[in-house]
Amino acid sequence: MGTLILEIPDDIADAIRLPPKEVDRELHKELALALYQCGVLSSGKVSSLAGMTRWEFEDFLGLHRVRRHYTDENLEEDINYARSHV
């Protein structure tokens, strides 16, 4: 897995009102949400980035009232998933 390091100024890091152990996880979720909203990554990729299952990420999108991008690729993934679980 590649590593990307994002440096956040101390004053901003201090302003994040989350327990220190939750900051990394929450920032991953928010980054995933933003990348999905911009159409940069598919729901499968962003759910992995967020550390969630695809279905958990779908719920997360709903909580944030984000419109879903459902592409032909998503349809193909869903069909393949359904066929493999029959």
C-alpha positions as CSV (number, residue, x, y, z in Angstrom):
1,M,0.0,0.0,0.0
2,G,1.3,3.4,-0.8
3,T,1.6,6.0,1.9
4,L,0.6,9.6,1.6
5,I,1.5,11.9,4.4
6,L,-0.6,15.0,5.0
7,E,0.9,17.6,7.3
8,I,-1.6,19.6,9.3
9,P,-0.5,22.7,11.1
10,D,-0.5,22.3,14.9
11,D,-3.2,25.0,15.4
12,I,-5.6,23.2,13.1
13,A,-4.8,19.8,14.6
14,D,-5.5,21.2,18.0
15,A,-8.8,22.7,16.8
16,I,-10.1,19.3,15.7
17,R,-12.5,18.4,18.5
18,L,-12.1,14.7,18.5
19,P,-10.4,12.3,20.8
20,P,-6.8,11.8,19.5
21,K,-7.5,8.1,18.8
22,E,-10.4,9.0,16.5
23,V,-8.8,11.7,14.5
24,D,-7.1,9.5,11.9
25,R,-10.2,7.4,11.3
26,E,-12.5,10.4,11.0
27,L,-10.2,12.2,8.6
28,H,-10.0,9.1,6.4
29,K,-13.8,9.0,6.4
30,E,-14.1,12.7,5.5
31,L,-11.4,12.4,2.8
32,A,-13.3,9.5,1.3
33,L,-16.5,11.4,1.4
34,A,-14.9,14.4,-0.4
35,L,-13.2,12.2,-3.1
36,Y,-16.5,10.4,-3.7
37,Q,-18.5,13.7,-4.0
38,C,-16.0,15.0,-6.5
39,G,-16.2,11.8,-8.6
40,V,-12.5,11.0,-8.1
41,L,-13.0,7.5,-6.7
42,S,-15.7,4.8,-6.9
43,S,-17.7,3.8,-3.9
44,G,-15.7,0.6,-3.6
45,K,-12.4,2.5,-3.4
46,V,-13.6,5.2,-1.0
47,S,-15.2,2.7,1.3
48,S,-11.9,1.0,1.6
49,L,-10.2,4.3,2.3
50,A,-12.8,5.1,4.9
51,G,-12.2,1.7,6.6
52,M,-15.8,0.7,6.0
53,T,-17.7,-1.9,4.0
54,R,-19.3,-0.6,0.9
55,W,-22.7,-0.9,2.6
56,E,-21.5,1.0,5.7
57,F,-20.2,3.7,3.4
58,E,-23.5,3.9,1.6
59,D,-25.2,4.5,5.0
60,F,-22.5,7.2,5.7
61,L,-23.3,8.9,2.4
62,G,-27.0,8.9,3.4
63,L,-26.2,10.5,6.7
64,H,-24.4,13.3,4.9
65,R,-27.1,13.5,2.2
66,V,-24.6,12.9,-0.6
67,R,-26.0,11.9,-4.0
68,R,-24.8,8.5,-5.1
69,H,-22.9,8.1,-8.3
70,Y,-24.1,4.8,-9.8
71,T,-22.1,4.0,-12.9
72,D,-22.0,1.1,-15.4
73,E,-19.0,-0.2,-13.4
74,N,-21.0,-0.2,-10.2
75,L,-23.8,-2.1,-11.9
76,E,-21.3,-4.6,-13.2
77,E,-19.8,-5.0,-9.7
78,D,-23.3,-5.5,-8.2
79,I,-24.3,-8.1,-10.9
80,N,-21.0,-10.0,-10.3
81,Y,-21.5,-9.9,-6.6
82,A,-25.1,-11.2,-6.9
83,R,-24.0,-14.0,-9.2
84,S,-21.3,-15.1,-6.9
85,H,-23.6,-15.3,-3.9
86,V,-26.5,-17.3,-5.4
